[in-house]
Amino acid sequence: MEDKVLRKLFLGFIHIHILHHANEHPIYGVWMVEELREHGYTISSGTLYPILHGMESDGLLKREEKNVEGKIRKYYSTTDKGNAILIEARKKAYELFKEIK
């Protein structure tokens, strides 16, 4: 039970991480999995890619495909809507942090 609750909570944090990094520079799946791991999130590609696709469908991310060493790699960056959502998420996270610290 607790694992399911934590998973739901952390998925929101992961979305914010994705928006943050995709706002800084285009990201791709394997890089994002490794970046999240550095922050203590254990997430598989099988979990991350549906999140990226959903965020793209929601208009938060845009995708660009590039040929990298003969393979097509999908890079994601934020859209204007994604940037606006990130700004709002930062405000809410800051308010929450002030209250719970």
PDB file as gemmi writes it, atoms N, CA and C in Angstrom:
CRYST1    1.000    1.000    1.000  90.00  90.00  90.00 P 1                      
ATOM      1  N   MET A   1       0.823  -1.207   0.000  1.00  0.00           N  
ATOM      2  CA  MET A   1       0.000   0.000   0.000  1.00  0.00           C  
ATOM      3  C   MET A   1       0.857   1.258   0.000  1.00  0.00           C  
ATOM      4  N   GLU A   2       1.806   1.348   0.920  1.00  0.00           N  
ATOM      5  CA  GLU A   2       2.633   2.546   1.001  1.00  0.00           C  
ATOM      6  C   GLU A   2       3.426   2.758  -0.279  1.00  0.00           C  
ATOM      7  N   ASP A   3       3.899   1.656  -0.891  1.00  0.00           N  
ATOM      8  CA  ASP A   3       4.659   1.792  -2.125  1.00  0.00           C  
ATOM      9  C   ASP A   3       3.821   2.436  -3.225  1.00  0.00           C  
ATOM     10  N   LYS A   4       2.543   2.075  -3.310  1.00  0.00           N  
ATOM     11  CA  LYS A   4       1.664   2.664  -4.322  1.00  0.00           C  
ATOM     12  C   LYS A   4       1.469   4.152  -4.069  1.00  0.00           C  
ATOM     13  N   VAL A   5       1.309   4.524  -2.822  1.00  0.00           N  
ATOM     14  CA  VAL A   5       1.114   5.934  -2.471  1.00  0.00           C  
ATOM     15  C   VAL A   5       2.368   6.734  -2.794  1.00  0.00           C  
ATOM     16  N   LEU A   6       3.524   6.220  -2.388  1.00  0.00           N  
ATOM     17  CA  LEU A   6       4.783   6.908  -2.688  1.00  0.00           C  
ATOM     18  C   LEU A   6       5.011   7.002  -4.189  1.00  0.00           C  
ATOM     19  N   ARG A   7       4.693   5.950  -4.897  1.00  0.00           N  
ATOM     20  CA  ARG A   7       4.870   5.946  -6.359  1.00  0.00           C  
ATOM     21  C   ARG A   7       4.043   7.057  -7.002  1.00  0.00           C  
ATOM     22  N   LYS A   8       2.789   7.187  -6.578  1.00  0.00           N  
ATOM     23  CA  LYS A   8       1.937   8.247  -7.123  1.00  0.00           C  
ATOM     24  C   LYS A   8       2.519   9.624  -6.808  1.00  0.00           C  
ATOM     25  N   LEU A   9       2.966   9.801  -5.582  1.00  0.00           N  
ATOM     26  CA  LEU A   9       3.553  11.075  -5.169  1.00  0.00           C  
ATOM     27  C   LEU A   9       4.806  11.379  -5.979  1.00  0.00           C  
ATOM     28  N   PHE A  10       5.688  10.405  -6.083  1.00  0.00           N  
ATOM     29  CA  PHE A  10       6.955  10.619  -6.779  1.00  0.00           C  
ATOM     30  C   PHE A  10       6.770  10.804  -8.283  1.00  0.00           C  
ATOM     31  N   LEU A  11       5.719  10.249  -8.868  1.00  0.00           N  
ATOM     32  CA  LEU A  11       5.475  10.460 -10.296  1.00  0.00           C  
ATOM     33  C   LEU A  11       5.248  11.945 -10.593  1.00  0.00           C  
ATOM     34  N   GLY A  12       4.612  12.651  -9.679  1.00  0.00           N  
ATOM     35  CA  GLY A  12       4.460  14.098  -9.848  1.00  0.00           C  
ATOM     36  C   GLY A  12       5.802  14.804  -9.820  1.00  0.00           C  
ATOM     37  N   PHE A  13       6.667  14.386  -8.886  1.00  0.00           N  
ATOM     38  CA  PHE A  13       8.012  14.969  -8.819  1.00  0.00           C  
ATOM     39  C   PHE A  13       8.795  14.678 -10.099  1.00  0.00           C  
ATOM     40  N   ILE A  14       8.638  13.471 -10.618  1.00  0.00           N  
ATOM     41  CA  ILE A  14       9.342  13.079 -11.846  1.00  0.00           C  
ATOM     42  C   ILE A  14       8.890  13.954 -13.010  1.00  0.00           C  
ATOM     43  N   HIS A  15       7.607  14.229 -13.094  1.00  0.00           N  
ATOM     44  CA  HIS A  15       7.110  15.118 -14.158  1.00  0.00           C  
ATOM     45  C   HIS A  15       7.777  16.497 -14.062  1.00  0.00           C  
ATOM     46  N   ILE A  16       7.906  17.000 -12.849  1.00  0.00           N  
ATOM     47  CA  ILE A  16       8.553  18.309 -12.672  1.00  0.00           C  
ATOM     48  C   ILE A  16      10.019  18.235 -13.060  1.00  0.00           C  
ATOM     49  N   HIS A  17      10.698  17.158 -12.677  1.00  0.00           N  
ATOM     50  CA  HIS A  17      12.101  16.973 -13.083  1.00  0.00           C  
ATOM     51  C   HIS A  17      12.221  16.988 -14.610  1.00  0.00           C  
ATOM     52  N   ILE A  18      11.349  16.265 -15.268  1.00  0.00           N  
ATOM     53  CA  ILE A  18      11.387  16.200 -16.730  1.00  0.00           C  
ATOM     54  C   ILE A  18      11.204  17.594 -17.322  1.00  0.00           C  
ATOM     55  N   LEU A  19      10.203  18.315 -16.860  1.00  0.00           N  
ATOM     56  CA  LEU A  19       9.977  19.669 -17.374  1.00  0.00           C  
ATOM     57  C   LEU A  19      11.186  20.563 -17.118  1.00  0.00           C  
ATOM     58  N   HIS A  20      11.753  20.465 -15.939  1.00  0.00           N  
ATOM     59  CA  HIS A  20      12.921  21.281 -15.597  1.00  0.00           C  
ATOM     60  C   HIS A  20      14.072  21.026 -16.563  1.00  0.00           C  
ATOM     61  N   HIS A  21      14.423  19.773 -16.746  1.00  0.00           N  
ATOM     62  CA  HIS A  21      15.572  19.456 -17.598  1.00  0.00           C  
ATOM     63  C   HIS A  21      15.277  19.700 -19.080  1.00  0.00           C  
ATOM     64  N   ALA A  22      14.052  19.405 -19.511  1.00  0.00           N  
ATOM     65  CA  ALA A  22      13.692  19.646 -20.912  1.00  0.00           C  
ATOM     66  C   ALA A  22      13.621  21.140 -21.214  1.00  0.00           C  
ATOM     67  N   ASN A  23      13.446  21.949 -20.190  1.00  0.00           N  
ATOM     68  CA  ASN A  23      13.477  23.397 -20.345  1.00  0.00           C  
ATOM     69  C   ASN A  23      14.919  23.895 -20.493  1.00  0.00           C  
ATOM     70  N   GLU A  24      15.852  23.234 -19.804  1.00  0.00           N  
ATOM     71  CA  GLU A  24      17.261  23.631 -19.866  1.00  0.00           C  
ATOM     72  C   GLU A  24      17.910  23.256 -21.195  1.00  0.00           C  
ATOM     73  N   HIS A  25      17.598  22.052 -21.689  1.00  0.00           N  
ATOM     74  CA  HIS A  25      18.165  21.545 -22.940  1.00  0.00           C  
ATOM     75  C   HIS A  25      17.360  20.329 -23.369  1.00  0.00           C  
ATOM     76  N   PRO A  26      17.390  19.994 -24.658  1.00  0.00           N  
ATOM     77  CA  PRO A  26      16.661  18.794 -25.094  1.00  0.00           C  
ATOM     78  C   PRO A  26      17.176  17.551 -24.361  1.00  0.00           C  
ATOM     79  N   ILE A  27      16.250  16.698 -23.956  1.00  0.00           N  
ATOM     80  CA  ILE A  27      16.593  15.478 -23.229  1.00  0.00           C  
ATOM     81  C   ILE A  27      16.173  14.259 -24.044  1.00  0.00           C  
ATOM     82  N   TYR A  28      16.756  13.110 -23.740  1.00  0.00           N  
ATOM     83  CA  TYR A  28      16.300  11.855 -24.318  1.00  0.00           C  
ATOM     84  C   TYR A  28      16.181  10.832 -23.194  1.00  0.00           C  
ATOM     85  N   GLY A  29      15.462   9.770 -23.459  1.00  0.00           N  
ATOM     86  CA  GLY A  29      15.051   8.834 -22.433  1.00  0.00           C  
ATOM     87  C   GLY A  29      16.153   8.269 -21.556  1.00  0.00           C  
ATOM     88  N   VAL A  30      17.185   7.704 -22.156  1.00  0.00           N  
ATOM     89  CA  VAL A  30      18.247   7.071 -21.365  1.00  0.00           C  
ATOM     90  C   VAL A  30      18.920   8.099 -20.465  1.00  0.00           C  
ATOM     91  N   TRP A  31      19.162   9.288 -20.989  1.00  0.00           N  
ATOM     92  CA  TRP A  31      19.778  10.344 -20.182  1.00  0.00           C  
ATOM     93  C   TRP A  31      18.882  10.677 -18.993  1.00  0.00           C  
ATOM     94  N   MET A  32      17.572  10.768 -19.249  1.00  0.00           N  
ATOM     95  CA  MET A  32      16.641  11.141 -18.182  1.00  0.00           C  
ATOM     96  C   MET A  32      16.567  10.058 -17.118  1.00  0.00           C  
ATOM     97  N   VAL A  33      16.586   8.793 -17.505  1.00  0.00           N  
ATOM     98  CA  VAL A  33      16.590   7.692 -16.531  1.00  0.00           C  
ATOM     99  C   VAL A  33      17.803   7.816 -15.615  1.00  0.00           C  
ATOM    100  N   GLU A  34      18.973   8.089 -16.214  1.00  0.00           N  
ATOM    101  CA  GLU A  34      20.203   8.229 -15.427  1.00  0.00           C  
ATOM    102  C   GLU A  34      20.151   9.462 -14.527  1.00  0.00           C  
ATOM    103  N   GLU A  35      19.624  10.565 -15.037  1.00  0.00           N  
ATOM    104  CA  GLU A  35      19.505  11.795 -14.249  1.00  0.00           C  
ATOM    105  C   GLU A  35      18.583  11.570 -13.052  1.00  0.00           C  
ATOM    106  N   LEU A  36      17.469  10.933 -13.277  1.00  0.00           N  
ATOM    107  CA  LEU A  36      16.537  10.653 -12.182  1.00  0.00           C  
ATOM    108  C   LEU A  36      17.162   9.720 -11.148  1.00  0.00           C  
ATOM    109  N   ARG A  37      17.939   8.755 -11.621  1.00  0.00           N  
ATOM    110  CA  ARG A  37      18.618   7.834 -10.710  1.00  0.00           C  
ATOM    111  C   ARG A  37      19.557   8.596  -9.776  1.00  0.00           C  
ATOM    112  N   GLU A  38      20.226   9.629 -10.287  1.00  0.00           N  
ATOM    113  CA  GLU A  38      21.121  10.447  -9.456  1.00  0.00           C  
ATOM    114  C   GLU A  38      20.360  11.162  -8.338  1.00  0.00           C  
ATOM    115  N   HIS A  39      19.061  11.344  -8.531  1.00  0.00           N  
ATOM    116  CA  HIS A  39      18.239  12.008  -7.522  1.00  0.00           C  
ATOM    117  C   HIS A  39      17.464  11.013  -6.665  1.00  0.00           C  
ATOM    118  N   GLY A  40      17.786   9.727  -6.808  1.00  0.00           N  
ATOM    119  CA  GLY A  40      17.171   8.709  -5.965  1.00  0.00           C  
ATOM    120  C   GLY A  40      15.907   8.074  -6.500  1.00  0.00           C  
ATOM    121  N   TYR A  41      15.547   8.373  -7.745  1.00  0.00           N  
ATOM    122  CA  TYR A  41      14.363   7.767  -8.351  1.00  0.00           C  
ATOM    123  C   TYR A  41      14.796   6.584  -9.205  1.00  0.00           C  
ATOM    124  N   THR A  42      14.243   5.424  -8.900  1.00  0.00           N  
ATOM    125  CA  THR A  42      14.505   4.239  -9.717  1.00  0.00           C  
ATOM    126  C   THR A  42      13.325   4.094 -10.662  1.00  0.00           C  
ATOM    127  N   ILE A  43      13.582   4.351 -11.934  1.00  0.00           N  
ATOM    128  CA  ILE A  43      12.519   4.312 -12.938  1.00  0.00           C  
ATOM    129  C   ILE A  43      13.065   3.604 -14.171  1.00  0.00           C  
ATOM    130  N   SER A  44      12.264   2.739 -14.746  1.00  0.00           N  
ATOM    131  CA  SER A  44      12.686   2.006 -15.931  1.00  0.00           C  
ATOM    132  C   SER A  44      12.294   2.784 -17.186  1.00  0.00           C  
ATOM    133  N   SER A  45      12.909   2.407 -18.283  1.00  0.00           N  
ATOM    134  CA  SER A  45      12.526   3.005 -19.569  1.00  0.00           C  
ATOM    135  C   SER A  45      11.066   2.719 -19.871  1.00  0.00           C  
ATOM    136  N   GLY A  46      10.597   1.539 -19.468  1.00  0.00           N  
ATOM    137  CA  GLY A  46       9.212   1.154 -19.695  1.00  0.00           C  
ATOM    138  C   GLY A  46       8.214   2.016 -18.944  1.00  0.00           C  
ATOM    139  N   THR A  47       8.678   2.677 -17.904  1.00  0.00           N  
ATOM    140  CA  THR A  47       7.840   3.628 -17.173  1.00  0.00           C  
ATOM    141  C   THR A  47       8.035   5.038 -17.711  1.00  0.00           C  
ATOM    142  N   LEU A  48       9.285   5.392 -18.015  1.00  0.00           N  
ATOM    143  CA  LEU A  48       9.585   6.757 -18.455  1.00  0.00           C  
ATOM    144  C   LEU A  48       8.984   7.092 -19.813  1.00  0.00           C  
ATOM    145  N   TYR A  49       9.126   6.201 -20.789  1.00  0.00           N  
ATOM    146  CA  TYR A  49       8.679   6.550 -22.136  1.00  0.00           C  
ATOM    147  C   TYR A  49       7.178   6.835 -22.221  1.00  0.00           C  
ATOM    148  N   PRO A  50       6.326   6.067 -21.542  1.00  0.00           N  
ATOM    149  CA  PRO A  50       4.903   6.460 -21.544  1.00  0.00           C  
ATOM    150  C   PRO A  50       4.668   7.832 -20.896  1.00  0.00           C  
ATOM    151  N   ILE A  51       5.461   8.182 -19.886  1.00  0.00           N  
ATOM    152  CA  ILE A  51       5.344   9.508 -19.272  1.00  0.00           C  
ATOM    153  C   ILE A  51       5.705  10.575 -20.299  1.00  0.00           C  
ATOM    154  N   LEU A  52       6.827  10.386 -21.002  1.00  0.00           N  
ATOM    155  CA  LEU A  52       7.244  11.352 -22.031  1.00  0.00           C  
ATOM    156  C   LEU A  52       6.182  11.478 -23.121  1.00  0.00           C  
ATOM    157  N   HIS A  53       5.650  10.340 -23.578  1.00  0.00           N  
ATOM    158  CA  HIS A  53       4.626  10.377 -24.632  1.00  0.00           C  
ATOM    159  C   HIS A  53       3.366  11.081 -24.137  1.00  0.00           C  
ATOM    160  N   GLY A  54       2.991  10.829 -22.887  1.00  0.00           N  
ATOM    161  CA  GLY A  54       1.814  11.496 -22.321  1.00  0.00           C  
ATOM    162  C   GLY A  54       2.017  12.992 -22.200  1.00  0.00           C  
ATOM    163  N   MET A  55       3.219  13.391 -21.779  1.00  0.00           N  
ATOM    164  CA  MET A  55       3.512  14.819 -21.661  1.00  0.00           C  
ATOM    165  C   MET A  55       3.530  15.481 -23.031  1.00  0.00           C  
ATOM    166  N   GLU A  56       3.963  14.734 -24.033  1.00  0.00           N  
ATOM    167  CA  GLU A  56       3.924  15.255 -25.401  1.00  0.00           C  
ATOM    168  C   GLU A  56       2.470  15.390 -25.859  1.00  0.00           C  
ATOM    169  N   SER A  57       1.661  14.377 -25.593  1.00  0.00           N  
ATOM    170  CA  SER A  57       0.235  14.432 -25.967  1.00  0.00           C  
ATOM    171  C   SER A  57      -0.496  15.571 -25.266  1.00  0.00           C  
ATOM    172  N   ASP A  58      -0.080  15.876 -24.040  1.00  0.00           N  
ATOM    173  CA  ASP A  58      -0.690  16.962 -23.273  1.00  0.00           C  
ATOM    174  C   ASP A  58      -0.187  18.339 -23.709  1.00  0.00           C  
ATOM    175  N   GLY A  59       0.756  18.363 -24.653  1.00  0.00           N  
ATOM    176  CA  GLY A  59       1.266  19.631 -25.157  1.00  0.00           C  
ATOM    177  C   GLY A  59       2.347  20.253 -24.290  1.00  0.00           C  
ATOM    178  N   LEU A  60       2.935  19.483 -23.363  1.00  0.00           N  
ATOM    179  CA  LEU A  60       3.979  20.007 -22.488  1.00  0.00           C  
ATOM    180  C   LEU A  60       5.373  19.859 -23.090  1.00  0.00           C  
ATOM    181  N   LEU A  61       5.543  18.830 -23.906  1.00  0.00           N  
ATOM    182  CA  LEU A  61       6.835  18.566 -24.549  1.00  0.00           C  
ATOM    183  C   LEU A  61       6.650  18.481 -26.054  1.00  0.00           C  
ATOM    184  N   LYS A  62       7.705  18.832 -26.769  1.00  0.00           N  
ATOM    185  CA  LYS A  62       7.739  18.608 -28.214  1.00  0.00           C  
ATOM    186  C   LYS A  62       8.915  17.687 -28.489  1.00  0.00           C  
ATOM    187  N   ARG A  63       8.788  16.878 -29.530  1.00  0.00           N  
ATOM    188  CA  ARG A  63       9.785  15.861 -29.842  1.00  0.00           C  
ATOM    189  C   ARG A  63      10.480  16.184 -31.154  1.00  0.00           C  
ATOM    190  N   GLU A  64      11.768  15.937 -31.171  1.00  0.00           N  
ATOM    191  CA  GLU A  64      12.560  16.065 -32.388  1.00  0.00           C  
ATOM    192  C   GLU A  64      13.390  14.800 -32.521  1.00  0.00           C  
ATOM    193  N   GLU A  65      13.356  14.190 -33.693  1.00  0.00           N  
ATOM    194  CA  GLU A  65      14.118  12.975 -33.911  1.00  0.00           C  
ATOM    195  C   GLU A  65      15.416  13.302 -34.627  1.00  0.00           C  
ATOM    196  N   LYS A  66      16.517  12.730 -34.118  1.00  0.00           N  
ATOM    197  CA  LYS A  66      17.837  12.942 -34.718  1.00  0.00           C  
ATOM    198  C   LYS A  66      18.514  11.600 -34.912  1.00  0.00           C  
ATOM    199  N   ASN A  67      19.303  11.511 -35.973  1.00  0.00           N  
ATOM    200  CA  ASN A  67      20.077  10.315 -36.228  1.00  0.00           C  
ATOM    201  C   ASN A  67      21.381  10.419 -35.440  1.00  0.00           C  
ATOM    202  N   VAL A  68      21.576   9.513 -34.505  1.00  0.00           N  
ATOM    203  CA  VAL A  68      22.779   9.488 -33.674  1.00  0.00           C  
ATOM    204  C   VAL A  68      23.439   8.132 -33.866  1.00  0.00           C  
ATOM    205  N   GLU A  69      24.574   8.135 -34.546  1.00  0.00           N  
ATOM    206  CA  GLU A  69      25.331   6.908 -34.824  1.00  0.00           C  
ATOM    207  C   GLU A  69      24.458   5.838 -35.476  1.00  0.00           C  
ATOM    208  N   GLY A  70      23.649   6.252 -36.428  1.00  0.00           N  
ATOM    209  CA  GLY A  70      22.823   5.331 -37.191  1.00  0.00           C  
ATOM    210  C   GLY A  70      21.502   4.961 -36.542  1.00  0.00           C  
ATOM    211  N   LYS A  71      21.231   5.481 -35.356  1.00  0.00           N  
ATOM    212  CA  LYS A  71      19.965   5.201 -34.678  1.00  0.00           C  
ATOM    213  C   LYS A  71      19.188   6.503 -34.507  1.00  0.00           C  
ATOM    214  N   ILE A  72      17.876   6.392 -34.572  1.00  0.00           N  
ATOM    215  CA  ILE A  72      17.027   7.561 -34.363  1.00  0.00           C  
ATOM    216  C   ILE A  72      16.826   7.749 -32.865  1.00  0.00           C  
ATOM    217  N   ARG A  73      17.228   8.909 -32.377  1.00  0.00           N  
ATOM    218  CA  ARG A  73      17.041   9.250 -30.960  1.00  0.00           C  
ATOM    219  C   ARG A  73      16.002  10.364 -30.888  1.00  0.00           C  
ATOM    220  N   LYS A  74      15.075  10.216 -29.946  1.00  0.00           N  
ATOM    221  CA  LYS A  74      14.016  11.204 -29.756  1.00  0.00           C  
ATOM    222  C   LYS A  74      14.421  12.153 -28.636  1.00  0.00           C  
ATOM    223  N   TYR A  75      14.518  13.421 -28.986  1.00  0.00           N  
ATOM    224  CA  TYR A  75      14.837  14.466 -28.015  1.00  0.00           C  
ATOM    225  C   TYR A  75      13.563  15.236 -27.684  1.00  0.00           C  
ATOM    226  N   TYR A  76      13.414  15.544 -26.403  1.00  0.00           N  
ATOM    227  CA  TYR A  76      12.238  16.267 -25.942  1.00  0.00           C  
ATOM    228  C   TYR A  76      12.658  17.599 -25.335  1.00  0.00           C  
ATOM    229  N   SER A  77      11.897  18.628 -25.645  1.00  0.00           N  
ATOM    230  CA  SER A  77      12.083  19.937 -25.022  1.00  0.00           C  
ATOM    231  C   SER A  77      10.701  20.493 -24.694  1.00  0.00           C  
ATOM    232  N   THR A  78      10.674  21.481 -23.812  1.00  0.00           N  
ATOM    233  CA  THR A  78       9.384  22.014 -23.372  1.00  0.00           C  
ATOM    234  C   THR A  78       8.759  22.906 -24.435  1.00  0.00           C  
ATOM    235  N   THR A  79       7.463  22.919 -24.419  1.00  0.00           N  
ATOM    236  CA  THR A  79       6.688  23.844 -25.242  1.00  0.00           C  
ATOM    237  C   THR A  79       6.409  25.086 -24.386  1.00  0.00           C  
ATOM    238  N   ASP A  80       5.754  26.070 -24.980  1.00  0.00           N  
ATOM    239  CA  ASP A  80       5.346  27.244 -24.192  1.00  0.00           C  
ATOM    240  C   ASP A  80       4.426  26.819 -23.039  1.00  0.00           C  
ATOM    241  N   LYS A  81       3.513  25.899 -23.320  1.00  0.00           N  
ATOM    242  CA  LYS A  81       2.614  25.400 -22.276  1.00  0.00           C  
ATOM    243  C   LYS A  81       3.419  24.683 -21.185  1.00  0.00           C  
ATOM    244  N   GLY A  82       4.401  23.871 -21.593  1.00  0.00           N  
ATOM    245  CA  GLY A  82       5.254  23.171 -20.627  1.00  0.00           C  
ATOM    246  C   GLY A  82       6.028  24.139 -19.750  1.00  0.00           C  
ATOM    247  N   ASN A  83       6.523  25.218 -20.352  1.00  0.00           N  
ATOM    248  CA  ASN A  83       7.245  26.238 -19.584  1.00  0.00           C  
ATOM    249  C   ASN A  83       6.322  26.911 -18.573  1.00  0.00           C  
ATOM    250  N   ALA A  84       5.093  27.219 -18.985  1.00  0.00           N  
ATOM    251  CA  ALA A  84       4.133  27.853 -18.076  1.00  0.00           C  
ATOM    252  C   ALA A  84       3.787  26.918 -16.920  1.00  0.00           C  
ATOM    253  N   ILE A  85       3.607  25.646 -17.218  1.00  0.00           N  
ATOM    254  CA  ILE A  85       3.302  24.658 -16.174  1.00  0.00           C  
ATOM    255  C   ILE A  85       4.479  24.532 -15.220  1.00  0.00           C  
ATOM    256  N   LEU A  86       5.707  24.549 -15.747  1.00  0.00           N  
ATOM    257  CA  LEU A  86       6.907  24.458 -14.910  1.00  0.00           C  
ATOM    258  C   LEU A  86       6.996  25.648 -13.961  1.00  0.00           C  
ATOM    259  N   ILE A  87       6.718  26.836 -14.455  1.00  0.00           N  
ATOM    260  CA  ILE A  87       6.747  28.029 -13.606  1.00  0.00           C  
ATOM    261  C   ILE A  87       5.748  27.883 -12.461  1.00  0.00           C  
ATOM    262  N   GLU A  88       4.555  27.425 -12.772  1.00  0.00           N  
ATOM    263  CA  GLU A  88       3.527  27.241 -11.744  1.00  0.00           C  
ATOM    264  C   GLU A  88       3.923  26.127 -10.771  1.00  0.00           C  
ATOM    265  N   ALA A  89       4.484  25.041 -11.285  1.00  0.00           N  
ATOM    266  CA  ALA A  89       4.908  23.932 -10.424  1.00  0.00           C  
ATOM    267  C   ALA A  89       6.017  24.373  -9.469  1.00  0.00           C  
ATOM    268  N   ARG A  90       6.934  25.202  -9.956  1.00  0.00           N  
ATOM    269  CA  ARG A  90       8.004  25.716  -9.085  1.00  0.00           C  
ATOM    270  C   ARG A  90       7.421  26.545  -7.939  1.00  0.00           C  
ATOM    271  N   LYS A  91       6.440  27.385  -8.257  1.00  0.00           N  
ATOM    272  CA  LYS A  91       5.805  28.205  -7.218  1.00  0.00           C  
ATOM    273  C   LYS A  91       5.140  27.318  -6.167  1.00  0.00           C  
ATOM    274  N   LYS A  92       4.399  26.326  -6.626  1.00  0.00           N  
ATOM    275  CA  LYS A  92       3.692  25.431  -5.700  1.00  0.00           C  
ATOM    276  C   LYS A  92       4.691  24.615  -4.875  1.00  0.00           C  
ATOM    277  N   ALA A  93       5.761  24.127  -5.510  1.00  0.00           N  
ATOM    278  CA  ALA A  93       6.772  23.337  -4.798  1.00  0.00           C  
ATOM    279  C   ALA A  93       7.469  24.193  -3.745  1.00  0.00           C  
ATOM    280  N   TYR A  94       7.752  25.448  -4.091  1.00  0.00           N  
ATOM    281  CA  TYR A  94       8.402  26.356  -3.135  1.00  0.00           C  
ATOM    282  C   TYR A  94       7.499  26.600  -1.928  1.00  0.00           C  
ATOM    283  N   GLU A  95       6.220  26.853  -2.173  1.00  0.00           N  
ATOM    284  CA  GLU A  95       5.272  27.063  -1.083  1.00  0.00           C  
ATOM    285  C   GLU A  95       5.179  25.832  -0.197  1.00  0.00           C  
ATOM    286  N   LEU A  96       5.125  24.668  -0.818  1.00  0.00           N  
ATOM    287  CA  LEU A  96       5.050  23.422  -0.060  1.00  0.00           C  
ATOM    288  C   LEU A  96       6.315  23.226   0.764  1.00  0.00           C  
ATOM    289  N   PHE A  97       7.471  23.454   0.158  1.00  0.00           N  
ATOM    290  CA  PHE A  97       8.740  23.288   0.865  1.00  0.00           C  
ATOM    291  C   PHE A  97       8.802  24.195   2.081  1.00  0.00           C  
ATOM    292  N   LYS A  98       8.380  25.449   1.925  1.00  0.00           N  
ATOM    293  CA  LYS A  98       8.400  26.389   3.058  1.00  0.00           C  
ATOM    294  C   LYS A  98       7.531  25.867   4.201  1.00  0.00           C  
ATOM    295  N   GLU A  99       6.422  25.252   3.849  1.00  0.00           N  
ATOM    296  CA  GLU A  99       5.493  24.799   4.880  1.00  0.00           C  
ATOM    297  C   GLU A  99       5.962  23.525   5.577  1.00  0.00           C  
ATOM    298  N   ILE A 100       6.573  22.612   4.861  1.00  0.00           N  
ATOM    299  CA  ILE A 100       6.912  21.322   5.460  1.00  0.00           C  
ATOM    300  C   ILE A 100       8.330  21.222   5.996  1.00  0.00           C  
ATOM    301  N   LYS A 101       9.174  22.198   5.734  1.00  0.00           N  
ATOM    302  CA  LYS A 101      10.562  22.086   6.188  1.00  0.00           C  
ATOM    303  C   LYS A 101      10.718  22.308   7.672  1.00  0.00           C  
TER     304      LYS A 101                                                      
END                                                                             
